[in-house]
Amino acid sequence: MTVRNAVSSADVAKTSGNPIPWANSSSGSAGVISSIEEDRSNGQICRRFTTTRHSYQGIAKFDGNTCLLGNGEWYLTSFGPRS
């Protein structure tokens, strides 16, 4: 949820390649979102992103996607380790 909130609240026009740090105080994880690409082609706003997650197990890279639903809420449609 922390990553989704950072991605959905980012001003994509202003971030333009600038990293966006995030931290989850309840899990102790933190990371940096390195890219966000917005797609509006199917009539819905979606954002694909890449982030790192720094945790006690080390640093890992993840890819994800979040979309804006009709009720105004962002929904994380995918999030998993980068292959």
Contact map, one row per residue, 1 for C-alpha under 8 A:
11111000000000000000000000000000000000000000000000000000000000000000000000000000000
11111100000000000000011100000000000000000000000000000000000000000000000000000000000
11111110000000000000010000000000000000000000000000000000000000000000000000000000000
11111111000000000000000000000000000000000000000000000000000000000100000001110000000
11111111100000000000000000000000000000000000000000000000000000000000000000000000000
01111111110000000001010000000000000000000000000000000000000000000000000000000000000
00111111110000000000000000000000100100000000001010000000000000000100000000000000000
00011111110000000000000000000000000000000000001000000000000000000100000001000000000
00001111111000000000000000000000000000000000000000000000000000000000000000000000000
00000111111100100000000000000000000000000000000000000000000000000000000000000000000
00000000111111100000000000000000000000000000000000000000000000000000000000000000000
00000000011111110000000000000000000111000000000000000000000000000000000000000000000
00000000001111110000000000000000000000000000000000000000000000000000000000000000000
00000000001111110000000000000000000000000000000000000000000000000000000000000000000
00000000011111111111000000000000000000000000000000000000000000000000000000000000000
00000000000111111100000000000000000000000000000000000000000000000000000000000000000
00000000000000111110000000000000011000000000000000000000000000000000000000000000000
00000000000000111111000000000000011000000000000000000000000000000000000000000000000
00000000000000101111100000000001111000000000000000000000000000000000000000000000000
00000100000000100111110000000001110000000000000000000000000000000000000000000000000
00000000000000000011111000000111100000000000000000000000000000000000000000000000000
01100100000000000001111100000111100000000000000000000000000000000000000000000000000
01000000000000000000111110011110000000000000000000000000000000000000000000000000000
01000000000000000000011111111100000000000000000000000000000000000000000000000000000
00000000000000000000001111111000000000000000000000000000000000000000000000000000000
00000000000000000000000111110000000000000000000000000000000000000000000000000000000
00000000000000000000000111111000000000000000000000000000000000000000000000000000000
00000000000000000000001111111100000000000000000000000010000000000000000000000000000
00000000000000000000001110111110000000000000000000001111000000000000000000000000000
00000000000000000000111100011111000000000000000000011110000000000000000000000000000
00000000000000000000111000001111100000000000000000111100000000000000000000000000000
00000000000000000011110000000111110000000000000000111000000000000000000000000000000
00000010000000000011110000000011111100000000000011110000000000000000000000000000000
00000000000000001111000000000001111100000000000011110000000000000000000000000000000
00000000000000001110000000000000111110000000000011100000000000000000000000000000000
00000010000100000000000000000000111111000000001111000000000000000000000000000000000
00000000000100000000000000000000001111100000001110000000000000000000000000000000000
00000000000100000000000000000000000111110000111100000000000000000000000000000000000
00000000000000000000000000000000000011111101111100000000000000000000000000000000000
00000000000000000000000000000000000001111111110000000000000000000000000000000000000
00000000000000000000000000000000000000111111100000000000000000000000000000000000000
00000000000000000000000000000000000000111111100000000000000000000000000000000000000
00000000000000000000000000000000000000011111100000000000000000000000000000000000000
00000000000000000000000000000000000000111111110000000000000000000011100000000000000
00000000000000000000000000000000000001111111111000000000000000000011000000000000000
00000000000000000000000000000000000001110001111100000000000000001111000000000000000
00000011000000000000000000000000000111100000111110000000000000001110000000000000000
00000000000000000000000000000000000111100000011111000000000000111100000000000000000
00000010000000000000000000000000111110000000001111100000000000111000000000000000000
00000000000000000000000000000000111100000000000111110000000011110000000000000000000
00000000000000000000000000000011111000000000000011111000000011100000000000000000000
00000000000000000000000000000111110000000000000001111100001111000000000000000000000
00000000000000000000000000001111000000000000000000111110001111000000000000000000000
00000000000000000000000000001110000000000000000000011111111100000000000000000000000
00000000000000000000000000011100000000000000000000001111111000000000000000000000000
00000000000000000000000000001000000000000000000000000111110000000000000000000000000
00000000000000000000000000000000000000000000000000000111111000000000000000000000000
00000000000000000000000000000000000000000000000000000111111100000000000000000000000
00000000000000000000000000000000000000000000000000011110111110000000000000000000000
00000000000000000000000000000000000000000000000000011100011111000000000000000000100
00000000000000000000000000000000000000000000000001111000001111100000000000000000110
00000000000000000000000000000000000000000000000001111000000111110000000000000011110
00000000000000000000000000000000000000000000000111100000000011111000000000000111110
00000000000000000000000000000000000000000000000111000000000001111100000000011111000
00000000000000000000000000000000000000000000011110000000000000111110000000011110000
00010011000000000000000000000000000000000000011100000000000000011111000001111100000
00000000000000000000000000000000000000000001111000000000000000001111100001111000000
00000000000000000000000000000000000000000001110000000000000000000111110111100000000
00000000000000000000000000000000000000000001000000000000000000000011111111100000000
00000000000000000000000000000000000000000000000000000000000000000001111110000000000
00000000000000000000000000000000000000000000000000000000000000000000111110000000000
00000000000000000000000000000000000000000000000000000000000000000001111111000000000
00000000000000000000000000000000000000000000000000000000000000000001111111100000000
00010001000000000000000000000000000000000000000000000000000000000111100111110000000
00010000000000000000000000000000000000000000000000000000000000000111100011111000000
00010000000000000000000000000000000000000000000000000000000000011110000001111110000
00000000000000000000000000000000000000000000000000000000000000011110000000111110000
00000000000000000000000000000000000000000000000000000000000000111100000000011111000
00000000000000000000000000000000000000000000000000000000000001111000000000011111100
00000000000000000000000000000000000000000000000000000000000001110000000000000111110
00000000000000000000000000000000000000000000000000000000000111100000000000000011111
00000000000000000000000000000000000000000000000000000000000011100000000000000001111
00000000000000000000000000000000000000000000000000000000000000000000000000000000111
